[in-house]
């Protein structure tokens, strides 16, 4: 499960490559992280910093309502990131037609 946290500039994380992500290192790597609200994509224990993203940009990308508070937006982002994509095992009519036409082309040669 992915956990989304607001970046506060006080917590030490670990980068995926195993190096320590102290607040000073994170601020050096992501210079705007304290100038604008940012979120951290991390593991369930909150130890590994997988991604640092601008909260406003993520809200725009996901089409979240701008009236949501930061905490509500972060909760919505976490829910979206942890929702498995729907997989349809049935082919659509267009896919069936395309497969039939492709098969006809193959046997006609």
Helices and strands as residue ranges (DSSP letters): E 3-6, E 13-15, E 20-21, H 23-29, E 38-42, E 48-54, H 55-62, H 70-82, H 93-108
